[in-house]
Amino acid sequence: MSAPLQAIRGMNDLLPQEAAIWRSFSARVEAWLERWGYRYMRMPLVEQTALFRRAIGEATDIVEKEMYSWRDELNGEDLTLRPEGTASCVRAAIEHSLLHDGPKRLWYGGAMYRHERPQKGRYREFFQYGAEALGYPGPDVDAELIVMCVRLWRELGLEDVRLELSTIGSPEERARYRADLVKHLEANVERLDADAKRRLHSNPLRVLDSKNPMVREVVAAAPELASYLGAQSRAHFDGLKELLAVAGIEYAINPRLVRGLDYYNLTVFEFVSERLGAQGTICGGGRYDGLFAQLGGKPAPAVGFALGCERVVALLREAGRVPAVPAPDAYLVHQGEGTLVSAFVLADALRTAGFAVIQHAGGGSFKSQMKKADASGAALALILGEDELRAGEVAVKPLRDARSQFRVARAALAEQLGALLKG
Ligand code: HAM
């Protein structure tokens, strides 16, 4: 016999016992997105590789080493499994002229793929919910998105989620800053590690979030982007901070906040929890006013975020916020000559009437069927034996309260079941 195959490393099965928490989480997040005025859209999992190279940036970790890319020989196209959703969302907005009648608030959710080293909270297939406000110059919408997230954490009962906020100015301001940063890093090159040296010229801003203590010392003495900001960038940031203050939102300004994607300008932010270990960032986002033009569209300002579902679900679990597993209304037990067909018809009629009914399958003694009924979590066991069959009835045994078993006419059950369930 050949060895059983296993799932790809870093890609997880969602087992039924885990599904309840995910589904309740998804339902709440989706309702919250809609409540804040964001509308659902879906983009394909696969896009042209060029989309992500152009949007995320050639010198980012994602594009350099984390994309699942291949050449589709049949069409001669270079394709990639999406590592994030913003690029696709903007591509779709341009392709379908979504902004022709004004700005749009959109949301999406689904699997993303990054070939990272798997560890707790970091996977190769992971799920995100993303919200993108397209066509709004802000900073009111920047504030809206941030406040929206803070309200979600509270609604979900998550504590100790901290907001880190920064502004990275305009591309011109950043270019001037970058030149001075490179000078500073070059002057201290002997204290940089191999990673920082490699990034020094390709993506020097990423040196700012190095974890190496020696590199951090060099970074601590580096010039700060804040002092390179012009009046417009500062006004945008002040406008955002004012609205956050009005909403009572606490945050820490982190001048070294570096997002892993190159499309950002002005506002950037992350929500971080200390309870998750190294992979504590549960949500990240910012403004990307240049992306529409970069992808060949008419220029349009935009801002958004994405939250990492695995990490938020891990926090929910840690906080004990696990919903009850949904149980059926009734479990239908049947035994004896001719009962299977009647049970089949009865279960069908009850489900059509809107009840959640499991019909026992796979045979077994009456006792073992009743055990399964109990284990299913159903409120009622419905019992169809030869006696009940002959009498045109069904026996009803309440499984979760002290009521004793009684009989009901089979033809009347669909009408009466609602009342019987209420007890
Ligand atoms: P990101 O920071 O790359 O941003 O990802 C957003 C969130 O996805 C992270 O904060 C994290 O919770 C989760 N995440 C990222 N990588 C992994 C992984 N390998 N395993 C598990 N979770 C992960 C974006 O993707 C941007 N598109 C966000 C955005 C939307 N910016 C503007 N609009």
Residues whose N, C-alpha, C, O or C-beta is under 5 A from the ligand:
A	BS01	HAM	E84 G85 T86 R114 E116 G121 R122 Y123 F126 G130 A131 T281 I282 C283 G284 G285 G286 G304 F305 A306 L307 G308 R311
